[in-house]
């Protein structure tokens, strides 16, 4: 009996977590992803791609580039700080 209770509790928590993550992702926007970027900067975002609707499911392929809006090449630290934003936006493009 105790084992079933623990299994039910763990299953409930796991299902709740999945539902919360899915609910959060449905309302994700580029602006909400931007909260993951460091403050007090201006960034340039380029999204260039193709959407193929010939098959059963539409397919996106392309490039996503983000840089600090300066002519100086981004540092390793800056690129590392941009990774969460890039991953967030990539999930929107799927």
N, C-alpha and C positions, 0 to 999 in steps of 0.2 A: 504494500500500500504506500509506504513512504517513498519507494523508488518511483512509482507512478506519479506521485505528487511532484517530485523533483523534476521528472521528465516533462510533465505538463507545464510546470513553471518555466523551465528552460526553453521549451518550445514556444510558449507564449511570448517570452522576451525576444526570442529570435524573430518571430513573425512581426511583432511590434516594431522592431528595429528596421526590418525590411520595408514595412509600410511607411515609416517616418522618412526614411531615405528617399523612397519613391515619391512621396508627397512633396518633399523639399525640392527634388529635382524638377518636378513639373512646373514650378514657379520660378525657375532659375532664368535669369536674364544676363546679358552682358554687363549691365549695371551692377547686378548683385555679385557677379564674379569679380568686378572691379574692386570690391571691398577687400579682396585678397592681395591687392597690390600695395606696395609701400606708399605711405602718404607723401604729400608735397612734391609730386613729380607729375610730368605730363608724358604720356606714353603714346606711341603710334601703333595702331593695330591694322594689319592688312590681312584680309581673308580673300583668297582667290581660288576658285574651284569650279568644278562642273558637277551638275546633278543629272544623273542618267535615270530617266523614268521609263526606259524601254522594257525592263524586266518586271517581274512580279512586285518587287520592292524597290523604291527609289534608292539610288546609291550616290553618295557624295564622295568626291575625291578632290583633293586640292592641298593648298598650303595655308598655314596660319603663321603669321610673323608678328612679333611684338618687340618693340624696342623703346628705349627711353628717347624722347623726342629731341635728341641732339645729334650733331654730326660726328661726335666722338663715339668710337666703338664701345658698346656695352661691356662692363667688367664682368668677370665670372660671378661676383657677388650679386650684381644686378640681374644677371640671367637666372641665377638660382632663386632670387626673390620673385621672379616672374612665373616660375614653374606652376605654382598652385592656380594662378589665373589661367594660364594656357590650358591646363588640364580641365578646369571648369568649363571653359569655352568649347574645348574639344567635345565634351559630353553633350553640349547643345547641338553640335553639328552632326551627331550620329543619327 
